[in-house]
Amino acid sequence: MTVIVRFAPSPTGFLHIGGARTALFNWLYARHTGGQFRLRIEDTDRARSTREAVEAIVNGLNWLGLDWDGDIVHQSDWQERHAEAARQMLANGNAYYAYETTAELEAMREKAKAEKRTLRYDGVWRDRDPRDAPPDGKPVIRLKAPRDGTTTIRDHVQGEVAVANEQLDDLIILRADGTPTYNLSVVVDDHDMGITHVIRGDDHFTNAFRQTRIYRALGWEVPDFAHVPLIHGQDGAKLSKRHGALGVEAYRDMGYLPEAMRNYLLRLGWSHGDDEIISTEQAIRWFDLDGLGKSPARFDFVKLANIDGHYIRETPDARLVESILPRLAMNADDPLTARLAAAMPDIKSRAKTLIELADLARFYVAKRPVPLAVNLDRNALDLLTGVAVPLGTAPDWNDHALETLVRHYAESKNQKLGAVAQPLRIALTGSANSPPLFAVMRVLGREESLGRIDDALHPKGV
């Protein structure tokens, strides 16, 4: 059997983090088994579905590196096929026309409320003669589901769960206007696409019972289910925007690497021993449904940042340079990209996001004069003036030679190295904090370094 899974979002908004994790789990299972990962856009809610949302979903999946097999399926293209399946159930006696009025439904609702029970359709038209139908009535089609026994789901995460059939009512499968309902469309599409495993959030768990009854009414094989607990915030509450329930594009804009997001999302609900850093290649090799957890995962920005920092350190310098160029308002043809490339080994170990990396790199490509965030007092200026002289005639411009020169100058003035190094750091970077000073000087080069020192000693307008 070839495993075929799908990711089936509704295009009513961005690709949120929970949906991205669902897509990742499906993608990994397909790649692990040598199967197929399909993308289906469930756009039958025409009032709320938008082209912009479809683009956001596609762009989000592309950024995460989750490629799908075959063409994108749009559920709205298959509504007549869905209606055909409803008529098939009518023909085989597993569905019926129901003509209840709004008033009758409201009466059922009030009765359930008075009896303090969940509303369930009472089956008033289940065995009623269609000749009793009102002359102008427009019927829905309802599933004629069994009332005795149980419907059992064998789920890879939740285990075996049975629900008494008397607790499940005859759901509508085709509305009065001829449009199919969600559960019917999902079943027909999954069957026609050959879906073998349905991996999704456990907010769909109750739908699995309804959908199983539709599969059986149509005489189709029920796929395997795996309903994954939802993601919660760090405080254990339902995930919201304050916890990180943002669109995938927001994480891209916050400077996270896609491979870090894949690693982090993988660990939100799936485990492989105590491994925290799991490459995509390892994830494909190891992923199975048995590793899915039964408890809700907790979203933690600190852990995400730590994982992203790891991947930044492991990423080739050239790719990092390319990634931060837009954040520095630069393009690849700018000659200063060579300076960024030379600086990258010294700064990438200090960053946990691409935004931090760009901020660390910014002073390397800043235009002179570099704004100083720290004022230099008289003593610092005197030391800076003094050390500029030997620096101007330094025979070698490398880390060791520069440190030796500055250290000797400091000793000649009965100063510690830091007393001279800190004014140099401020003059060169504009800040009291930076990567190692002599590496900074090497990357900036002799001419730029001496020019920045002179700018600090002779500020314009002073």
BELDAFEN-V547995 format. One record per run of one state. SS is the DSSP state (H for helix, E for strand, L for the rest). FROM is the first residue (numbers start at 1). TO is the last residue. If there is no record, write none. Layout:
SS&FROM&TO  SS&FROM&TO
This chain:
L&1&3  E&4&7  L&8&15  E&16&16  H&17&33  L&34&35  E&36&41  L&42&50  H&51&64  L&65&72  E&73&74  H&75&91  L&92&94  E&95&98  L&99&101  H&102&114  L&115&129  H&130&132  L&133&139  E&140&143  L&144&149  E&150&155  L&156&158  E&159&164  H&165&167  L&168&171  E&172&174  L&175&179  E&180&180  L&181&181  H&182&192  L&193&196  E&197&201  H&202&218  L&219&223  E&224&228  L&229&230  E&231&232  L&233&237  E&238&238  L&239&246  E&247&247  H&248&253  L&254&257  H&258&267  L&268&269  E&270&270  L&271&279  H&280&286  L&287&288  H&289&291  E&292&292  L&293&296  E&297&298  L&299&300  H&301&314  L&315&316  H&317&328  L&329&336  H&337&350  L&351&353  H&354&365  L&366&377  H&378&392  L&393&398  H&399&412  L&413&416  H&417&429  L&430&436  H&437&457  L&458&462
